[in-house]
């Protein structure tokens, strides 16, 4: 039987106005992979595997912190996607 691996991922979006009446700029947080070689250069969203007994929200927070996806003193929380 194939082993099932459960993962979490986040789409972190930032939308800002330029303050001069121009259009809103939207950004999506992603990173380029460096390893393994067959995936190098591809884009990925923040996330990772859920540990045994871990809640998905806790896994996402752990993954974001472990890989320094969240910087500074910004407050954020993990919540399920609508319709999930």
C-alpha positions, 0 to 999 in steps of 0.5 A: 500500500502507498504511504499517505503523506499529509501536508499543509501550505499557505498562500500569503498575499499582500495587497497595497495601494501606492498612496498616490491614487495608483493601482493596488499592487498584489504580491504572493509570497513564494520561494525558488527551490534550490534542492533537490536538483530535479526541482531546483528553480521551481517555485513553491508556497510555504508549507510542509508535512504534518507531524503525527498527532499535530493539528494542521494549523499548528503544522503550518505555523511551525513550518512558517517559523522554521523556514523564516517565511514570517518576518518582523512582529506582524501578527498572523494566524492560520485558518482553514481555506474557505470551503475546506 
